[in-house]
Amino acid sequence: MSQVLSPLHYPLQGSALIEASAGTGKTYTLAMLYVRFVLQQGGSLAYKQALLPPNILVVTFTRAATKELRERIRQRLVETAMLFRADLTTLKSPDPLLVQLRDAVIQEGLAAGHTDQHTLLMSAAYKLDMAAQWMDEASISTIHGWCYRMLKEHAFDSGNLFQQELIESETDLLQQAAEDYWRHFYMHLPSEELEHVLSFFHSPRDTHKQVLNLLEQRHLLSKPTQAPAELIAATKQQKEAVLTPLKEAWRSQYLPALQAAFEQANKAKAYKATSLNKRHIGGVVDKLLEWTANEEDAPDLDFDKSASFKRLALLDTSIWTDETAIPWANEGCKALAELPQQLASLPCPLSDLLSHATHWIAARLALLKKQQSMISNQDLLDALDKALHSERGERLAAAIREQFPVALVDEFQDTDPVQYRIFNRIYNIAESSPDHAFFMIGDPKQAIYAFRGADIYTYLEAKKATAGRHYTLDHNYRSAPALIQSVNTLFAQADKHDQGAFLFKQGNENPIPFVQVKPGKSNHLWLELDGTPYAPMLAWVMPAADEGTLTKGAFEETISEATATEITKLLIAAQEKRAWLVEACPEGEVKERQQLAPADIAVLVNNRGEADKVRQALQDKGVASVYLSEKNSVFQSDAATLLLHLLRAVAEPYNDTLLRKALSLPALGLDLQQLDALNRDELVWERRVQQFVQYHWDWQQKGSLAVVHLFIKDFKLAERLLQQPGGERQMSDLLHLAELLQKASAELDGEQALIRYLQEQQESPDENNEAQQLRLESDSQLVQVVTVHKSKGLEYPLVFLPFATHCRVTKKNDVPLKVHNEAGELSLYLQATPERLKQADHERLAEDIRKLYVALTRASHCQWVGIGAYKDYDLSAMGYLLNVAKTNNLEKQVTQAGFTLAEPTSSDLVFEKVISTTFKPVELPQLGNLTNWWIASYSAIQFESVAESSQLPMATNTATPDRDTSSPRDEQREEEVKVGAVEPELIPQPLATNTQPLSKLNVMHHFPAGATWGTLLHTLLEWAAVQEFRQEDTLVTKGFAAIVAENEKSKANFFTFCQRRHIDEYAEALWGWLLDFVQIEWSLASEQHSDSLRLSALSPEQVAVELEFMLESHQVSTQSLDQLVRRHTLNQVARPVAQANSLNGLLKGFIDLVAEHNGRYYVIDWKSNRLGNNDLDYTQEAMLQQVLMHRYDMQYVLYLVALHRLLKARLPNYNYDTHVGGAVYVFLRGMHGHLTSGLFYDKPPKQLIEQLDALLQGTAL
């Protein structure tokens, strides 16, 4: 027995199941529980610690739901914090539940010894504010999004790759796998066998479609060991073993007996000869005889429609005048009656072929995804499930449990077995440990997504695991009290049936009972027309006519017209201010009257066919509507057909048939006279041909998107369509399709390939692809025609359910059949038997009842339901609820079930929408005090002329500077992809024959100069800084020291690095140079200190490679910046001056290396400038000239400012003079210079760094 859930007294520990019927405030309750977790509220019922959003997992099933849930929880946190801070006496109508929560927090605080209520509330409000600010980091996601995150964050424990591309749809890969399957197994078959295959699978795409529904349950299918050709041959032999004796028996035994029996009966005049004459009998006998002589599996007889067959088989005995003469014992008649079933039971390879194709294509699909590092949504579930049940599964489960000690799963009724297995492995649901909390929130009465893999039996398994911990929400806050009572009456009456309302009742056990909900609103809601309220739940009932049965087609026509008539009547009345949505208090005082609008009306349907009938009836009356479905692909729109015809004509402009078809499309607007002129006037026709020839050229040169826009412009499509009903929808679809085709054309070769792509997408749209979903921005104010699946979770004031007695009974060709046994275990069948069909249809009916419950709980004010007594209506969900099989008075049964009878009417009313001529005033944007800002780098500072040029030391050699890079890692990646494609002018030239042999001492003087090679040296040193060497004793050496060790792996990688960049002739010498370089001792001296360091002596913890920084800057003058730098560095020596400019925003850069040594931090930058041809050219004067000429002084000063800010924020007791060592610019080609080692070292004064720091912050100096 479920307990009624009280949001403030619900235990926040262990596991539990919360059943929330439609409209009972599930999201409101979930948000309140979230608030309590943040506050650790509840005393002994509270969770053991207060939590923040990153530690509370909330899982739901759509991205839209996660977004809504995140905002609702954030709003609840903010509202609660505001109420805690406020004076209650000043608040108008505060939420009573929040007031109770406030009082509970105070009482719990007092009980814990806190006497200051104000401090208690302020502390709680602070927690809530912090949580609200963290909601962007909250763990609220779809099940697939969460699995993806877990696999990435726990890659080691899950055994998953760190980087995989998540694909929304597998359609293209699955089609590729299906085509591979055909190439592998079918294309080489002899024509006879291939023809046999084609009787089952028309094409690879057909195979793809049939396999699609089997992939996720393929573990339930046996895996054939034989290839398709062998399966076909084996089945053929088995079939022949059955048919040969059967045909022989018919030839020699059954046909003579059959003929003799009816000849004798005819002579005795025992039946009406006019109904079964000699020609009738001969027609059946001849076809049977022909069948016995040929190789066909079955005779050319339609067993279902042939009246002669049924009479000969004694399945129809209405023609017999003497019933005693009916030859019941005749073996021919018996054999004929049994023949259809015998032939249907013949061995057939389809199930084996399907099973083989499913397993092979699944394996191929997995291989394709692995090769491309892709992973699908279902793969995410399977991968996490597999990881959790592996050897490391318990450790992974514990890690996830520690990360998310609390989890709330919304819409739990839509869970599948894999998802439940994942959560059960992590939280051990049956155990219900107080160390964590796991709550499942859902409603089994709304489990309607079996076609997506959702399994209501999984919900029932969870219900068993949480026995004794079931809670329910029992107040409906959505609908009018009277409407709630009507729905309660219908389902409560049905719950008395032997199997209960939802077909799960067995004896006294009913795991899904119907529990009547109570009105959550005290106010009454109703629809009012001309001052008269409508009844809350009306029924249009069409019983079978007295003179015959009611056909389904006649019912659909009548009920669609009635629906359109009622909606038109209401909308016309609303325009005249006669139709209102009214809310009144129990005493009768009206609180609100809202004029009815088209968007307040929803028509719920099962499929597009029903939607089209209703929309056509609405359109005939001038009412615009929009169709919303779970399967809304733009490729299924009318615009897709229009575009297909147009593109075919453009692709072949000289094809008269295609061009005439395109020009005759109504959307192009050519009238009959213009179309007639195309036939009579050769010049008119030629102009059209040339027009499409030009379109063809535009397509080739500019793409399909440009052609669509030319169509819109030349044929005035926008002007014409926007004046028609639904024209805005069609224009939106046309532009949407144009974008999709333009994107697809990048991967397709030629116009015909794009046309074929469009045609294939029309035939088999990828309904899971969000890019293909209809864009509905323009449809929000129209009458909504919505599928029941799409309507779930939505609310409409008025709802029409015209086809409530429609159903689709399960048939033998509806394979695969998915049924459950008594234990709830799923079975999958590829062949139908009467027992399997009965069970499958039973489950179909159960889901249809749940779907009907969803439909009947969408309305808030009023709803209309269509009920008709046509074929199979008793097998529908509504038929079951009304128990129509046991009544002769349908209207009485409907009335007793809570409906008010209404007469379906028809009228000539036409709705004319009034176009408003009153427009809202244009609102100018409130821009405030906006200023431009941007991201700049050191290279953005431009320099010109030289101040006091006479003081600049003169160079004796021509220098080639390297390029300063703002993103060296990106450039390194660019180099990596240039393997084998080095630009000719950048390929190093062969060494001159008159030079000394290449060695580690002179390699840098031979190595090419320029930006590309400078970047390459940067990459090489970056690589060296992150090396790792693992010795046999498991001692690991990292950083520059790793390459000094006997690290053959790093050396081999280095030589590969050189080979791929076509510098392998330098490799040996470069390796020797690199080993020396990292071991050479640097002598660094300044006025404050002297130091020496070696790169190989630095541990990885002492270095930061390619340290990125962004300095905030506020309207900084580059000239002011430059003046400060020149005044305080390098003895004020003359150098190029900065051009007038400003920095406002962020100043970005990368520091090659930051190293810490003896408590001091150094900025180190690699320079590959060539200053000469030998070591003696790298003097301090020459390096100073390079620093001044290229203004490296400005660069390293800015680097030091960035380092200064970082250390000031992170280092306790930071002092620039003590903790900053200075800037070291390493001229790599001068490393062997005995006097300088290629090192230019400077430490600018503290005053400069602090002044620049203040200047960048906008402080005037």
Summary of the structure (lengths in Angstrom):
residues: 1261
radius of gyration: 40.4
end to end distance: 76.5
largest distance: 138.4
contacts: 3858
relative contact order: 0.06
helix: 51%
strand: 15%
